[in-house]
Amino acid sequence: MSEQAKGQVIKVRTSRFGDFDVDASAVIEIVGGIIGFPGLTKFIMLDYNPPFSWLQSTEAPDLAFVVVNGAEFGDNYRFPVPIGDRELDINEDDEVAIINLVSVRPDPSMTTVNLKAPVVVNLRTKRGRQVVLDDQAFPMRFPLWANEAPGESPEEK
């Protein structure tokens, strides 16, 4: 986010939460957008019901994702952060956030989280990118209420 954006307020229109103002410095630019939504790159995080948040598009009022912080999955959910990525400008000193999209099902016990394609955000620049991980231990539909941790087989418990 540019220095110019600090202190500026933008109006966000949403179908779920109505219209509201937000500081422009809170906007996260997701380079390339979310898979399936490549033209939509500006989002804000909205508190929901912990551990959940909303990732709300500032460009499309109807587009919002339920998300969870990847840190919720502990030490078993680790992967190389793209240090040196030019568009994200991540260096070794930067703090990053890992955001995982949640698929909410009518039966809450069937809710899943996408561990295969997290959004990595450089908290300093507010720029992020959805990355697709090669690690087979991280599925696209990990049961959120599973007894085992990501990357752990039932025998390891």
C-alpha positions as protocol buffer text, in pm:
chain_id: "A"
residue {
  index: 1
  type: MET
  ca { x: 0 y: 0 z: 0 }
}
residue {
  index: 2
  type: SER
  ca { x: 143 y: 336 z: -94 }
}
residue {
  index: 3
  type: GLU
  ca { x: 214 y: 611 z: 156 }
}
residue {
  index: 4
  type: GLN
  ca { x: -54 y: 814 z: -24 }
}
residue {
  index: 5
  type: ALA
  ca { x: -321 y: 560 z: 77 }
}
residue {
  index: 6
  type: LYS
  ca { x: -252 y: 596 z: 448 }
}
residue {
  index: 7
  type: GLY
  ca { x: -526 y: 799 z: 607 }
}
residue {
  index: 8
  type: GLN
  ca { x: -751 y: 782 z: 302 }
}
residue {
  index: 9
  type: VAL
  ca { x: -1093 y: 630 z: 350 }
}
residue {
  index: 10
  type: ILE
  ca { x: -1272 y: 424 z: 87 }
}
residue {
  index: 11
  type: LYS
  ca { x: -1634 y: 315 z: 75 }
}
residue {
  index: 12
  type: VAL
  ca { x: -1686 y: -61 z: 54 }
}
residue {
  index: 13
  type: ARG
  ca { x: -2015 y: -195 z: -80 }
}
residue {
  index: 14
  type: THR
  ca { x: -2108 y: -549 z: 22 }
}
residue {
  index: 15
  type: SER
  ca { x: -2415 y: -764 z: -14 }
}
residue {
  index: 16
  type: ARG
  ca { x: -2362 y: -929 z: 327 }
}
residue {
  index: 17
  type: PHE
  ca { x: -2255 y: -641 z: 548 }
}
residue {
  index: 18
  type: GLY
  ca { x: -2399 y: -334 z: 377 }
}
residue {
  index: 19
  type: ASP
  ca { x: -2189 y: -30 z: 290 }
}
residue {
  index: 20
  type: PHE
  ca { x: -1916 y: 99 z: 518 }
}
residue {
  index: 21
  type: ASP
  ca { x: -1598 y: 305 z: 516 }
}
residue {
  index: 22
  type: VAL
  ca { x: -1255 y: 154 z: 569 }
}
residue {
  index: 23
  type: ASP
  ca { x: -905 y: 298 z: 581 }
}
residue {
  index: 24
  type: ALA
  ca { x: -744 y: 242 z: 240 }
}
residue {
  index: 25
  type: SER
  ca { x: -431 y: 109 z: 411 }
}
residue {
  index: 26
  type: ALA
  ca { x: -634 y: -196 z: 521 }
}
residue {
  index: 27
  type: VAL
  ca { x: -682 y: -308 z: 160 }
}
residue {
  index: 28
  type: ILE
  ca { x: -487 y: -620 z: 63 }
}
residue {
  index: 29
  type: GLU
  ca { x: -391 y: -651 z: -303 }
}
residue {
  index: 30
  type: ILE
  ca { x: -391 y: -1017 z: -407 }
}
residue {
  index: 31
  type: VAL
  ca { x: -172 y: -1027 z: -717 }
}
residue {
  index: 32
  type: GLY
  ca { x: -350 y: -1227 z: -987 }
}
residue {
  index: 33
  type: GLY
  ca { x: -662 y: -1255 z: -770 }
}
residue {
  index: 34
  type: ILE
  ca { x: -805 y: -1568 z: -613 }
}
residue {
  index: 35
  type: ILE
  ca { x: -813 y: -1875 z: -840 }
}
residue {
  index: 36
  type: GLY
  ca { x: -1134 y: -1847 z: -1039 }
}
residue {
  index: 37
  type: PHE
  ca { x: -1155 y: -1470 z: -983 }
}
residue {
  index: 38
  type: PRO
  ca { x: -843 y: -1334 z: -1158 }
}
residue {
  index: 39
  type: GLY
  ca { x: -973 y: -982 z: -1221 }
}
residue {
  index: 40
  type: LEU
  ca { x: -1059 y: -911 z: -858 }
}
residue {
  index: 41
  type: THR
  ca { x: -749 y: -821 z: -661 }
}
residue {
  index: 42
  type: LYS
  ca { x: -851 y: -585 z: -378 }
}
residue {
  index: 43
  type: PHE
  ca { x: -978 y: -733 z: -51 }
}
residue {
  index: 44
  type: ILE
  ca { x: -1019 y: -648 z: 315 }
}
residue {
  index: 45
  type: MET
  ca { x: -1030 y: -876 z: 617 }
}
residue {
  index: 46
  type: LEU
  ca { x: -1338 y: -856 z: 837 }
}
residue {
  index: 47
  type: ASP
  ca { x: -1364 y: -1012 z: 1180 }
}
residue {
  index: 48
  type: TYR
  ca { x: -1620 y: -1288 z: 1205 }
}
residue {
  index: 49
  type: ASN
  ca { x: -1645 y: -1565 z: 1460 }
}
residue {
  index: 50
  type: PRO
  ca { x: -1297 y: -1678 z: 1570 }
}
residue {
  index: 51
  type: PRO
  ca { x: -1114 y: -1858 z: 1426 }
}
residue {
  index: 52
  type: PHE
  ca { x: -1297 y: -1740 z: 1113 }
}
residue {
  index: 53
  type: SER
  ca { x: -1278 y: -1411 z: 924 }
}
residue {
  index: 54
  type: TRP
  ca { x: -1421 y: -1284 z: 599 }
}
residue {
  index: 55
  type: LEU
  ca { x: -1200 y: -1195 z: 301 }
}
residue {
  index: 56
  type: GLN
  ca { x: -1428 y: -939 z: 132 }
}
residue {
  index: 57
  type: SER
  ca { x: -1369 y: -805 z: -219 }
}
residue {
  index: 58
  type: THR
  ca { x: -1376 y: -426 z: -238 }
}
residue {
  index: 59
  type: GLU
  ca { x: -1448 y: -455 z: -612 }
}
residue {
  index: 60
  type: ALA
  ca { x: -1739 y: -704 z: -613 }
}
residue {
  index: 61
  type: PRO
  ca { x: -2005 y: -663 z: -342 }
}
residue {
  index: 62
  type: ASP
  ca { x: -2116 y: -1028 z: -368 }
}
residue {
  index: 63
  type: LEU
  ca { x: -1768 y: -1182 z: -338 }
}
residue {
  index: 64
  type: ALA
  ca { x: -1651 y: -1276 z: 10 }
}
residue {
  index: 65
  type: PHE
  ca { x: -1475 y: -1586 z: 137 }
}
residue {
  index: 66
  type: VAL
  ca { x: -1481 y: -1736 z: 484 }
}
residue {
  index: 67
  type: VAL
  ca { x: -1115 y: -1778 z: 577 }
}
residue {
  index: 68
  type: VAL
  ca { x: -901 y: -1901 z: 862 }
}
residue {
  index: 69
  type: ASN
  ca { x: -546 y: -1807 z: 964 }
}
residue {
  index: 70
  type: GLY
  ca { x: -304 y: -2080 z: 854 }
}
residue {
  index: 71
  type: ALA
  ca { x: -129 y: -2050 z: 1191 }
}
residue {
  index: 72
  type: GLU
  ca { x: -433 y: -2229 z: 1338 }
}
residue {
  index: 73
  type: PHE
  ca { x: -294 y: -2554 z: 1192 }
}
residue {
  index: 74
  type: GLY
  ca { x: 26 y: -2548 z: 1396 }
}
residue {
  index: 75
  type: ASP
  ca { x: 373 y: -2672 z: 1313 }
}
residue {
  index: 76
  type: ASN
  ca { x: 255 y: -2941 z: 1070 }
}
residue {
  index: 77
  type: TYR
  ca { x: 139 y: -2673 z: 823 }
}
residue {
  index: 78
  type: ARG
  ca { x: 472 y: -2532 z: 711 }
}
residue {
  index: 79
  type: PHE
  ca { x: 597 y: -2456 z: 361 }
}
residue {
  index: 80
  type: PRO
  ca { x: 860 y: -2230 z: 205 }
}
residue {
  index: 81
  type: VAL
  ca { x: 746 y: -1868 z: 186 }
}
residue {
  index: 82
  type: PRO
  ca { x: 835 y: -1712 z: -151 }
}
residue {
  index: 83
  type: ILE
  ca { x: 1117 y: -1487 z: -23 }
}
residue {
  index: 84
  type: GLY
  ca { x: 1241 y: -1269 z: -305 }
}
residue {
  index: 85
  type: ASP
  ca { x: 908 y: -1275 z: -491 }
}
residue {
  index: 86
  type: ARG
  ca { x: 925 y: -946 z: -679 }
}
residue {
  index: 87
  type: GLU
  ca { x: 553 y: -872 z: -675 }
}
residue {
  index: 88
  type: LEU
  ca { x: 512 y: -948 z: -305 }
}
residue {
  index: 89
  type: ASP
  ca { x: 846 y: -789 z: -210 }
}
residue {
  index: 90
  type: ILE
  ca { x: 896 y: -1041 z: 72 }
}
residue {
  index: 91
  type: ASN
  ca { x: 1235 y: -1033 z: 239 }
}
residue {
  index: 92
  type: GLU
  ca { x: 1363 y: -1233 z: 535 }
}
residue {
  index: 93
  type: ASP
  ca { x: 1260 y: -969 z: 788 }
}
residue {
  index: 94
  type: ASP
  ca { x: 899 y: -941 z: 669 }
}
residue {
  index: 95
  type: GLU
  ca { x: 610 y: -1084 z: 862 }
}
residue {
  index: 96
  type: VAL
  ca { x: 370 y: -1281 z: 645 }
}
residue {
  index: 97
  type: ALA
  ca { x: 17 y: -1402 z: 700 }
}
residue {
  index: 98
  type: ILE
  ca { x: -113 y: -1730 z: 564 }
}
residue {
  index: 99
  type: ILE
  ca { x: -484 y: -1720 z: 481 }
}
residue {
  index: 100
  type: ASN
  ca { x: -677 y: -2036 z: 394 }
}
residue {
  index: 101
  type: LEU
  ca { x: -1018 y: -2039 z: 225 }
}
residue {
  index: 102
  type: VAL
  ca { x: -1295 y: -2237 z: 396 }
}
residue {
  index: 103
  type: SER
  ca { x: -1579 y: -2421 z: 222 }
}
residue {
  index: 104
  type: VAL
  ca { x: -1876 y: -2401 z: 457 }
}
residue {
  index: 105
  type: ARG
  ca { x: -2122 y: -2688 z: 412 }
}
residue {
  index: 106
  type: PRO
  ca { x: -2487 y: -2717 z: 524 }
}
residue {
  index: 107
  type: ASP
  ca { x: -2367 y: -2985 z: 766 }
}
residue {
  index: 108
  type: PRO
  ca { x: -2096 y: -2800 z: 966 }
}
residue {
  index: 109
  type: SER
  ca { x: -1911 y: -3126 z: 1032 }
}
residue {
  index: 110
  type: MET
  ca { x: -1843 y: -3144 z: 656 }
}
residue {
  index: 111
  type: THR
  ca { x: -1677 y: -2800 z: 641 }
}
residue {
  index: 112
  type: THR
  ca { x: -1336 y: -2809 z: 472 }
}
residue {
  index: 113
  type: VAL
  ca { x: -1037 y: -2579 z: 443 }
}
residue {
  index: 114
  type: ASN
  ca { x: -813 y: -2544 z: 138 }
}
residue {
  index: 115
  type: LEU
  ca { x: -458 y: -2617 z: 255 }
}
residue {
  index: 116
  type: LYS
  ca { x: -335 y: -2675 z: -103 }
}
residue {
  index: 117
  type: ALA
  ca { x: -372 y: -2312 z: -219 }
}
residue {
  index: 118
  type: PRO
  ca { x: -320 y: -2062 z: 65 }
}
residue {
  index: 119
  type: VAL
  ca { x: -298 y: -1688 z: 19 }
}
residue {
  index: 120
  type: VAL
  ca { x: 42 y: -1560 z: 137 }
}
residue {
  index: 121
  type: VAL
  ca { x: 34 y: -1192 z: 239 }
}
residue {
  index: 122
  type: ASN
  ca { x: 330 y: -964 z: 307 }
}
residue {
  index: 123
  type: LEU
  ca { x: 196 y: -766 z: 604 }
}
residue {
  index: 124
  type: ARG
  ca { x: 438 y: -478 z: 540 }
}
residue {
  index: 125
  type: THR
  ca { x: 326 y: -413 z: 181 }
}
residue {
  index: 126
  type: LYS
  ca { x: -30 y: -554 z: 207 }
}
residue {
  index: 127
  type: ARG
  ca { x: 36 y: -752 z: -111 }
}
residue {
  index: 128
  type: GLY
  ca { x: -44 y: -1119 z: -138 }
}
residue {
  index: 129
  type: ARG
  ca { x: -67 y: -1405 z: -379 }
}
residue {
  index: 130
  type: GLN
  ca { x: -253 y: -1734 z: -382 }
}
residue {
  index: 131
  type: VAL
  ca { x: 6 y: -2009 z: -418 }
}
residue {
  index: 132
  type: VAL
  ca { x: -54 y: -2373 z: -509 }
}
residue {
  index: 133
  type: LEU
  ca { x: 161 y: -2604 z: -298 }
}
residue {
  index: 134
  type: ASP
  ca { x: 316 y: -2922 z: -442 }
}
residue {
  index: 135
  type: ASP
  ca { x: 310 y: -3099 z: -104 }
}
residue {
  index: 136
  type: GLN
  ca { x: 59 y: -3386 z: -119 }
}
residue {
  index: 137
  type: ALA
  ca { x: 20 y: -3368 z: 260 }
}
residue {
  index: 138
  type: PHE
  ca { x: -184 y: -3049 z: 216 }
}
residue {
  index: 139
  type: PRO
  ca { x: -518 y: -3131 z: 52 }
}
residue {
  index: 140
  type: MET
  ca { x: -759 y: -2893 z: -115 }
}
residue {
  index: 141
  type: ARG
  ca { x: -1043 y: -3019 z: 106 }
}
residue {
  index: 142
  type: PHE
  ca { x: -904 y: -3081 z: 453 }
}
residue {
  index: 143
  type: PRO
  ca { x: -1185 y: -3153 z: 702 }
}
residue {
  index: 144
  type: LEU
  ca { x: -1180 y: -2854 z: 936 }
}
residue {
  index: 145
  type: TRP
  ca { x: -1296 y: -3057 z: 1231 }
}
residue {
  index: 146
  type: ALA
  ca { x: -1057 y: -3349 z: 1163 }
}
residue {
  index: 147
  type: ASN
  ca { x: -887 y: -3518 z: 1456 }
}
residue {
  index: 148
  type: GLU
  ca { x: -547 y: -3524 z: 1286 }
}
residue {
  index: 149
  type: ALA
  ca { x: -334 y: -3225 z: 1199 }
}
residue {
  index: 150
  type: PRO
  ca { x: -251 y: -3141 z: 837 }
}
residue {
  index: 151
  type: GLY
  ca { x: 29 y: -3362 z: 709 }
}
residue {
  index: 152
  type: GLU
  ca { x: -33 y: -3617 z: 986 }
}
residue {
  index: 153
  type: SER
  ca { x: -171 y: -3961 z: 915 }
}
residue {
  index: 154
  type: PRO
  ca { x: -418 y: -4119 z: 1162 }
}
residue {
  index: 155
  type: GLU
  ca { x: -146 y: -4367 z: 1272 }
}
residue {
  index: 156
  type: GLU
  ca { x: 76 y: -4079 z: 1390 }
}
residue {
  index: 157
  type: LYS
  ca { x: -172 y: -3958 z: 1652 }
}
